[in-house]
Amino acid sequence: MELRIFQIIVPLIALFFIANVIYSFRKSQITITETIFGGLFWLATLIFALFPDFFSTQIAKIFGIESNVNAIIFFCIGLLFFNQFKMYLIIRKQEKNLTFLTRELALKNHAEENEV
């Protein structure tokens, strides 16, 4: 097995980010759920970088695509769309919460002004 340059660089970067996730958890900057998902993501990135041909072939077989590269591209585009949709839902929820909070503060300020 020939070792390519990205198979050295990407695992080192992934290890750095795994350490960063653990450090952030110990400093109480992120939750246990964020720690688990962050750690799993970077661990998967590390493993995928070490064995790219195996995983790209498996993804191509699952999706029925002839080319390994095309399978990876389609898979990544799907992940990007999924993440974009999740971000949209989070932003929408934050906007609703902000609207609710603004209304509550306006009603509270109005009630305080009328009492004086």
Buried (B, 14 or more C-beta within 10 A) or exposed (E): EEEEEEBEEBBEBBEEBBEEBBEBBEEEEBEEEEBEEBBEBBBEBBBBBBEBEEBBEEBBEEEEBEEBEBBBEBBEEEEEEEEEEEEEEEEEEEEEEEEEEEEEEEEEEEEEEEEE
